[in-house]
């Protein structure tokens, strides 16, 4: 990072503008983290410097806020540089307009060297708050100026294990009701950062109990809390959903221990899905949404038993609404919808008498492209149900079932993703009509491979010919 900063400082001097390293970059360095991003304040226009940096560093310029003149230089895949114009006539005034004292720190870029801490500009005692592990708002109005700062405060406290001072906690709660005024993509960026942490449940619960933030963020949240469940559950739908997140975090933490390829699967969850946001973040969000369709599908039979038939499908519109509000990418939205849509399928196989290879194959086929993720969500869901009711033996049995499926899918990839002996053109040559029937016959052929009816190209052609003959002998032909 030092070499990059020297290069930036040299380029800035050619434009005759002063640069200050500020905010998160300094905070992370002081806390012992390696900053991924570089935050700079410019005493002048940001765009000329951004264009010069992009040219020299082979990056891309993105105008973040035309009105505020904030600009980002993205240098993939390494880092990004955020440039903001100086607010007021000096850096001290700029820092006084920031959100929290731990972010109200600066140093002139030309002063950044081995002795940089002694040259910190710290008008509000941010360095001391970092040492004491405290989150303190800069002023009574700092969180009201930008409601997103409410969510950022929770994320900072969670990531750096900070204690939120009582007056700041009051300000956060006051600002929570205005969170909807923030841009959806900015809300999602903060949420995703929080959910990517391995211990985010504690803070998600804090957001609910203390701040009531989920009332403003999650469609259907209030009705979930009002919906009691059947005898399998001891909690309402919302409390069960929160418990599911807690169980998910416990399971994810144990992955490298309980699965032979657990470390690989953990790294897959932590990997970026889209725009610096991980699969883990969307998966955790799905724990809060997986049963959101239950209030719409609740019915009570003559024996007083409550059921929620079709609740996964009923939950999809809510997931769609949230994805739209947060301006999720297409990949993120589809992943979220798949998790909500399919979260009951592993349980259906578990309770079914038919657990044949074909039944398992059909499950994995239906869960593509995220079979592992859905299985982990389903396991967290049932673990939350069973542990809340202290039904530990049932929890253990379902855990064994899901882990066995994951191990089996991982070790028998060729079996559950069989090689194709025939392609569409081959089926056309054998007489299968052009159109949707081609896909149907190819899938039937896959199932025949699973059951052992087809072992090679010759037997595949014979199997197709027999199917066509039987079809033409049927009344529907």
Secondary structure as a PSIPRED ss2 file (coil, helix, strand):
# PSIPRED VFORMAT (PSIPRED V4.0)

   1 X C   1.000  0.000  0.000
   2 X H   0.000  1.000  0.000
   3 X H   0.000  1.000  0.000
   4 X H   0.000  1.000  0.000
   5 X H   0.000  1.000  0.000
   6 X H   0.000  1.000  0.000
   7 X H   0.000  1.000  0.000
   8 X H   0.000  1.000  0.000
   9 X H   0.000  1.000  0.000
  10 X H   0.000  1.000  0.000
  11 X H   0.000  1.000  0.000
  12 X H   0.000  1.000  0.000
  13 X H   0.000  1.000  0.000
  14 X H   0.000  1.000  0.000
  15 X C   1.000  0.000  0.000
  16 X C   1.000  0.000  0.000
  17 X C   1.000  0.000  0.000
  18 X C   1.000  0.000  0.000
  19 X E   0.000  0.000  1.000
  20 X E   0.000  0.000  1.000
  21 X E   0.000  0.000  1.000
  22 X E   0.000  0.000  1.000
  23 X H   0.000  1.000  0.000
  24 X H   0.000  1.000  0.000
  25 X H   0.000  1.000  0.000
  26 X H   0.000  1.000  0.000
  27 X H   0.000  1.000  0.000
  28 X H   0.000  1.000  0.000
  29 X H   0.000  1.000  0.000
  30 X H   0.000  1.000  0.000
  31 X C   1.000  0.000  0.000
  32 X C   1.000  0.000  0.000
  33 X C   1.000  0.000  0.000
  34 X C   1.000  0.000  0.000
  35 X C   1.000  0.000  0.000
  36 X C   1.000  0.000  0.000
  37 X E   0.000  0.000  1.000
  38 X E   0.000  0.000  1.000
  39 X E   0.000  0.000  1.000
  40 X E   0.000  0.000  1.000
  41 X E   0.000  0.000  1.000
  42 X E   0.000  0.000  1.000
  43 X C   1.000  0.000  0.000
  44 X C   1.000  0.000  0.000
  45 X C   1.000  0.000  0.000
  46 X H   0.000  1.000  0.000
  47 X H   0.000  1.000  0.000
  48 X H   0.000  1.000  0.000
  49 X H   0.000  1.000  0.000
  50 X H   0.000  1.000  0.000
  51 X H   0.000  1.000  0.000
  52 X H   0.000  1.000  0.000
  53 X H   0.000  1.000  0.000
  54 X H   0.000  1.000  0.000
  55 X H   0.000  1.000  0.000
  56 X H   0.000  1.000  0.000
  57 X H   0.000  1.000  0.000
  58 X C   1.000  0.000  0.000
  59 X C   1.000  0.000  0.000
  60 X E   0.000  0.000  1.000
  61 X E   0.000  0.000  1.000
  62 X E   0.000  0.000  1.000
  63 X E   0.000  0.000  1.000
  64 X E   0.000  0.000  1.000
  65 X E   0.000  0.000  1.000
  66 X C   1.000  0.000  0.000
  67 X C   1.000  0.000  0.000
  68 X C   1.000  0.000  0.000
  69 X C   1.000  0.000  0.000
  70 X E   0.000  0.000  1.000
  71 X E   0.000  0.000  1.000
  72 X E   0.000  0.000  1.000
  73 X E   0.000  0.000  1.000
  74 X E   0.000  0.000  1.000
  75 X E   0.000  0.000  1.000
  76 X C   1.000  0.000  0.000
  77 X C   1.000  0.000  0.000
  78 X C   1.000  0.000  0.000
  79 X E   0.000  0.000  1.000
  80 X E   0.000  0.000  1.000
  81 X E   0.000  0.000  1.000
  82 X E   0.000  0.000  1.000
  83 X E   0.000  0.000  1.000
  84 X E   0.000  0.000  1.000
  85 X E   0.000  0.000  1.000
  86 X C   1.000  0.000  0.000
  87 X C   1.000  0.000  0.000
  88 X C   1.000  0.000  0.000
  89 X C   1.000  0.000  0.000
  90 X C   1.000  0.000  0.000
  91 X H   0.000  1.000  0.000
  92 X H   0.000  1.000  0.000
  93 X H   0.000  1.000  0.000
  94 X H   0.000  1.000  0.000
  95 X H   0.000  1.000  0.000
  96 X H   0.000  1.000  0.000
  97 X C   1.000  0.000  0.000
  98 X C   1.000  0.000  0.000
  99 X C   1.000  0.000  0.000
 100 X E   0.000  0.000  1.000
 101 X H   0.000  1.000  0.000
 102 X H   0.000  1.000  0.000
 103 X H   0.000  1.000  0.000
 104 X C   1.000  0.000  0.000
 105 X C   1.000  0.000  0.000
 106 X E   0.000  0.000  1.000
 107 X E   0.000  0.000  1.000
 108 X E   0.000  0.000  1.000
 109 X H   0.000  1.000  0.000
 110 X H   0.000  1.000  0.000
 111 X H   0.000  1.000  0.000
 112 X C   1.000  0.000  0.000
 113 X C   1.000  0.000  0.000
 114 X C   1.000  0.000  0.000
 115 X C   1.000  0.000  0.000
 116 X H   0.000  1.000  0.000
 117 X H   0.000  1.000  0.000
 118 X H   0.000  1.000  0.000
 119 X H   0.000  1.000  0.000
 120 X C   1.000  0.000  0.000
 121 X E   0.000  0.000  1.000
 122 X C   1.000  0.000  0.000
 123 X C   1.000  0.000  0.000
 124 X C   1.000  0.000  0.000
 125 X C   1.000  0.000  0.000
 126 X H   0.000  1.000  0.000
 127 X H   0.000  1.000  0.000
 128 X H   0.000  1.000  0.000
 129 X H   0.000  1.000  0.000
 130 X H   0.000  1.000  0.000
 131 X H   0.000  1.000  0.000
 132 X H   0.000  1.000  0.000
 133 X C   1.000  0.000  0.000
 134 X E   0.000  0.000  1.000
 135 X E   0.000  0.000  1.000
 136 X C   1.000  0.000  0.000
 137 X E   0.000  0.000  1.000
 138 X C   1.000  0.000  0.000
 139 X C   1.000  0.000  0.000
 140 X C   1.000  0.000  0.000
 141 X C   1.000  0.000  0.000
 142 X H   0.000  1.000  0.000
 143 X H   0.000  1.000  0.000
 144 X H   0.000  1.000  0.000
 145 X H   0.000  1.000  0.000
 146 X C   1.000  0.000  0.000
 147 X C   1.000  0.000  0.000
 148 X H   0.000  1.000  0.000
 149 X H   0.000  1.000  0.000
 150 X H   0.000  1.000  0.000
 151 X H   0.000  1.000  0.000
 152 X H   0.000  1.000  0.000
 153 X H   0.000  1.000  0.000
 154 X H   0.000  1.000  0.000
 155 X H   0.000  1.000  0.000
 156 X H   0.000  1.000  0.000
 157 X H   0.000  1.000  0.000
 158 X H   0.000  1.000  0.000
 159 X H   0.000  1.000  0.000
 160 X H   0.000  1.000  0.000
 161 X C   1.000  0.000  0.000
 162 X C   1.000  0.000  0.000
 163 X E   0.000  0.000  1.000
 164 X E   0.000  0.000  1.000
 165 X C   1.000  0.000  0.000
 166 X H   0.000  1.000  0.000
 167 X H   0.000  1.000  0.000
 168 X H   0.000  1.000  0.000
 169 X H   0.000  1.000  0.000
 170 X H   0.000  1.000  0.000
 171 X H   0.000  1.000  0.000
 172 X H   0.000  1.000  0.000
 173 X H   0.000  1.000  0.000
 174 X H   0.000  1.000  0.000
 175 X H   0.000  1.000  0.000
 176 X H   0.000  1.000  0.000
 177 X C   1.000  0.000  0.000
 178 X C   1.000  0.000  0.000
 179 X H   0.000  1.000  0.000
 180 X H   0.000  1.000  0.000
 181 X H   0.000  1.000  0.000
 182 X C   1.000  0.000  0.000
 183 X C   1.000  0.000  0.000
 184 X H   0.000  1.000  0.000
 185 X H   0.000  1.000  0.000
 186 X H   0.000  1.000  0.000
 187 X H   0.000  1.000  0.000
 188 X H   0.000  1.000  0.000
 189 X H   0.000  1.000  0.000
 190 X H   0.000  1.000  0.000
 191 X H   0.000  1.000  0.000
 192 X H   0.000  1.000  0.000
 193 X H   0.000  1.000  0.000
 194 X H   0.000  1.000  0.000
 195 X H   0.000  1.000  0.000
 196 X C   1.000  0.000  0.000
 197 X C   1.000  0.000  0.000
 198 X C   1.000  0.000  0.000
 199 X C   1.000  0.000  0.000
 200 X H   0.000  1.000  0.000
 201 X H   0.000  1.000  0.000
 202 X H   0.000  1.000  0.000
 203 X H   0.000  1.000  0.000
 204 X H   0.000  1.000  0.000
 205 X H   0.000  1.000  0.000
 206 X H   0.000  1.000  0.000
 207 X H   0.000  1.000  0.000
 208 X H   0.000  1.000  0.000
 209 X H   0.000  1.000  0.000
 210 X C   1.000  0.000  0.000
 211 X C   1.000  0.000  0.000
 212 X C   1.000  0.000  0.000
 213 X H   0.000  1.000  0.000
 214 X H   0.000  1.000  0.000
 215 X H   0.000  1.000  0.000
 216 X H   0.000  1.000  0.000
 217 X H   0.000  1.000  0.000
 218 X C   1.000  0.000  0.000
 219 X C   1.000  0.000  0.000
 220 X C   1.000  0.000  0.000
 221 X H   0.000  1.000  0.000
 222 X H   0.000  1.000  0.000
 223 X H   0.000  1.000  0.000
 224 X H   0.000  1.000  0.000
 225 X H   0.000  1.000  0.000
 226 X H   0.000  1.000  0.000
 227 X C   1.000  0.000  0.000
 228 X C   1.000  0.000  0.000
 229 X C   1.000  0.000  0.000
 230 X C   1.000  0.000  0.000
 231 X C   1.000  0.000  0.000
 232 X C   1.000  0.000  0.000
 233 X C   1.000  0.000  0.000
 234 X C   1.000  0.000  0.000
 235 X C   1.000  0.000  0.000
 236 X C   1.000  0.000  0.000
 237 X H   0.000  1.000  0.000
 238 X H   0.000  1.000  0.000
 239 X H   0.000  1.000  0.000
 240 X H   0.000  1.000  0.000
 241 X H   0.000  1.000  0.000
 242 X H   0.000  1.000  0.000
 243 X H   0.000  1.000  0.000
 244 X H   0.000  1.000  0.000
 245 X H   0.000  1.000  0.000
 246 X H   0.000  1.000  0.000
 247 X H   0.000  1.000  0.000
 248 X H   0.000  1.000  0.000
 249 X H   0.000  1.000  0.000
 250 X H   0.000  1.000  0.000
 251 X H   0.000  1.000  0.000
 252 X H   0.000  1.000  0.000
 253 X H   0.000  1.000  0.000
 254 X H   0.000  1.000  0.000
 255 X H   0.000  1.000  0.000
 256 X H   0.000  1.000  0.000
 257 X H   0.000  1.000  0.000
 258 X H   0.000  1.000  0.000
 259 X C   1.000  0.000  0.000
 260 X C   1.000  0.000  0.000
 261 X C   1.000  0.000  0.000
 262 X H   0.000  1.000  0.000
 263 X H   0.000  1.000  0.000
 264 X H   0.000  1.000  0.000
 265 X H   0.000  1.000  0.000
 266 X H   0.000  1.000  0.000
 267 X H   0.000  1.000  0.000
 268 X H   0.000  1.000  0.000
 269 X H   0.000  1.000  0.000
 270 X H   0.000  1.000  0.000
 271 X C   1.000  0.000  0.000
 272 X E   0.000  0.000  1.000
 273 X E   0.000  0.000  1.000
 274 X E   0.000  0.000  1.000
 275 X C   1.000  0.000  0.000
 276 X C   1.000  0.000  0.000
 277 X E   0.000  0.000  1.000
 278 X E   0.000  0.000  1.000
 279 X H   0.000  1.000  0.000
 280 X H   0.000  1.000  0.000
 281 X H   0.000  1.000  0.000
 282 X H   0.000  1.000  0.000
 283 X H   0.000  1.000  0.000
 284 X H   0.000  1.000  0.000
 285 X H   0.000  1.000  0.000
 286 X H   0.000  1.000  0.000
 287 X H   0.000  1.000  0.000
 288 X H   0.000  1.000  0.000
 289 X H   0.000  1.000  0.000
 290 X C   1.000  0.000  0.000
 291 X C   1.000  0.000  0.000
 292 X C   1.000  0.000  0.000
 293 X C   1.000  0.000  0.000
 294 X H   0.000  1.000  0.000
 295 X H   0.000  1.000  0.000
 296 X H   0.000  1.000  0.000
 297 X H   0.000  1.000  0.000
 298 X C   1.000  0.000  0.000
 299 X E   0.000  0.000  1.000
 300 X E   0.000  0.000  1.000
 301 X C   1.000  0.000  0.000
 302 X C   1.000  0.000  0.000
 303 X C   1.000  0.000  0.000
 304 X C   1.000  0.000  0.000
 305 X C   1.000  0.000  0.000
 306 X E   0.000  0.000  1.000
 307 X E   0.000  0.000  1.000
 308 X C   1.000  0.000  0.000
 309 X C   1.000  0.000  0.000
 310 X C   1.000  0.000  0.000
 311 X H   0.000  1.000  0.000
 312 X H   0.000  1.000  0.000
 313 X H   0.000  1.000  0.000
 314 X H   0.000  1.000  0.000
 315 X H   0.000  1.000  0.000
 316 X H   0.000  1.000  0.000
 317 X H   0.000  1.000  0.000
 318 X H   0.000  1.000  0.000
 319 X H   0.000  1.000  0.000
 320 X H   0.000  1.000  0.000
 321 X H   0.000  1.000  0.000
 322 X H   0.000  1.000  0.000
 323 X H   0.000  1.000  0.000
 324 X H   0.000  1.000  0.000
 325 X H   0.000  1.000  0.000
 326 X C   1.000  0.000  0.000
 327 X C   1.000  0.000  0.000
 328 X C   1.000  0.000  0.000
 329 X C   1.000  0.000  0.000
 330 X H   0.000  1.000  0.000
 331 X H   0.000  1.000  0.000
 332 X H   0.000  1.000  0.000
 333 X H   0.000  1.000  0.000
 334 X H   0.000  1.000  0.000
 335 X H   0.000  1.000  0.000
 336 X H   0.000  1.000  0.000
 337 X H   0.000  1.000  0.000
 338 X H   0.000  1.000  0.000
 339 X H   0.000  1.000  0.000
 340 X H   0.000  1.000  0.000
 341 X H   0.000  1.000  0.000
 342 X H   0.000  1.000  0.000
 343 X C   1.000  0.000  0.000
 344 X C   1.000  0.000  0.000
 345 X H   0.000  1.000  0.000
 346 X H   0.000  1.000  0.000
 347 X H   0.000  1.000  0.000
 348 X H   0.000  1.000  0.000
 349 X H   0.000  1.000  0.000
 350 X H   0.000  1.000  0.000
 351 X H   0.000  1.000  0.000
 352 X C   1.000  0.000  0.000
 353 X C   1.000  0.000  0.000
 354 X C   1.000  0.000  0.000
 355 X C   1.000  0.000  0.000
 356 X C   1.000  0.000  0.000
 357 X H   0.000  1.000  0.000
 358 X H   0.000  1.000  0.000
 359 X H   0.000  1.000  0.000
 360 X H   0.000  1.000  0.000
 361 X H   0.000  1.000  0.000
 362 X H   0.000  1.000  0.000
 363 X H   0.000  1.000  0.000
 364 X H   0.000  1.000  0.000
 365 X H   0.000  1.000  0.000
 366 X H   0.000  1.000  0.000
 367 X H   0.000  1.000  0.000
 368 X C   1.000  0.000  0.000
 369 X C   1.000  0.000  0.000
 370 X C   1.000  0.000  0.000
 371 X H   0.000  1.000  0.000
 372 X H   0.000  1.000  0.000
 373 X H   0.000  1.000  0.000
 374 X H   0.000  1.000  0.000
 375 X H   0.000  1.000  0.000
 376 X H   0.000  1.000  0.000
 377 X H   0.000  1.000  0.000
 378 X H   0.000  1.000  0.000
 379 X H   0.000  1.000  0.000
 380 X H   0.000  1.000  0.000
 381 X H   0.000  1.000  0.000
 382 X H   0.000  1.000  0.000
 383 X H   0.000  1.000  0.000
 384 X H   0.000  1.000  0.000
 385 X H   0.000  1.000  0.000
 386 X H   0.000  1.000  0.000
 387 X H   0.000  1.000  0.000
 388 X H   0.000  1.000  0.000
 389 X C   1.000  0.000  0.000
 390 X C   1.000  0.000  0.000
 391 X C   1.000  0.000  0.000
 392 X H   0.000  1.000  0.000
 393 X H   0.000  1.000  0.000
 394 X H   0.000  1.000  0.000
 395 X H   0.000  1.000  0.000
 396 X H   0.000  1.000  0.000
 397 X H   0.000  1.000  0.000
 398 X H   0.000  1.000  0.000
 399 X H   0.000  1.000  0.000
 400 X H   0.000  1.000  0.000
 401 X H   0.000  1.000  0.000
 402 X H   0.000  1.000  0.000
 403 X H   0.000  1.000  0.000
 404 X H   0.000  1.000  0.000
 405 X H   0.000  1.000  0.000
 406 X H   0.000  1.000  0.000
 407 X H   0.000  1.000  0.000
 408 X H   0.000  1.000  0.000
 409 X H   0.000  1.000  0.000
 410 X H   0.000  1.000  0.000
 411 X H   0.000  1.000  0.000
 412 X C   1.000  0.000  0.000
 413 X H   0.000  1.000  0.000
 414 X H   0.000  1.000  0.000
 415 X H   0.000  1.000  0.000
 416 X H   0.000  1.000  0.000
 417 X C   1.000  0.000  0.000
 418 X C   1.000  0.000  0.000
 419 X C   1.000  0.000  0.000
 420 X C   1.000  0.000  0.000
 421 X C   1.000  0.000  0.000
 422 X C   1.000  0.000  0.000
 423 X C   1.000  0.000  0.000
 424 X H   0.000  1.000  0.000
 425 X H   0.000  1.000  0.000
 426 X H   0.000  1.000  0.000
 427 X H   0.000  1.000  0.000
 428 X H   0.000  1.000  0.000
 429 X H   0.000  1.000  0.000
 430 X H   0.000  1.000  0.000
 431 X C   1.000  0.000  0.000
 432 X C   1.000  0.000  0.000
 433 X C   1.000  0.000  0.000
 434 X C   1.000  0.000  0.000
 435 X C   1.000  0.000  0.000
 436 X H   0.000  1.000  0.000
 437 X H   0.000  1.000  0.000
 438 X H   0.000  1.000  0.000
 439 X H   0.000  1.000  0.000
 440 X H   0.000  1.000  0.000
 441 X H   0.000  1.000  0.000
 442 X H   0.000  1.000  0.000
 443 X H   0.000  1.000  0.000
 444 X H   0.000  1.000  0.000
 445 X H   0.000  1.000  0.000
 446 X H   0.000  1.000  0.000
 447 X H   0.000  1.000  0.000
 448 X H   0.000  1.000  0.000
 449 X H   0.000  1.000  0.000
 450 X H   0.000  1.000  0.000
 451 X H   0.000  1.000  0.000
 452 X C   1.000  0.000  0.000
 453 X C   1.000  0.000  0.000
 454 X C   1.000  0.000  0.000
 455 X C   1.000  0.000  0.000
 456 X C   1.000  0.000  0.000
 457 X H   0.000  1.000  0.000
 458 X H   0.000  1.000  0.000
 459 X H   0.000  1.000  0.000
 460 X H   0.000  1.000  0.000
 461 X H   0.000  1.000  0.000
 462 X H   0.000  1.000  0.000
 463 X H   0.000  1.000  0.000
 464 X H   0.000  1.000  0.000
 465 X H   0.000  1.000  0.000
 466 X H   0.000  1.000  0.000
 467 X H   0.000  1.000  0.000
 468 X H   0.000  1.000  0.000
 469 X H   0.000  1.000  0.000
 470 X H   0.000  1.000  0.000
 471 X H   0.000  1.000  0.000
 472 X H   0.000  1.000  0.000
 473 X H   0.000  1.000  0.000
 474 X C   1.000  0.000  0.000
 475 X C   1.000  0.000  0.000
 476 X C   1.000  0.000  0.000
 477 X C   1.000  0.000  0.000
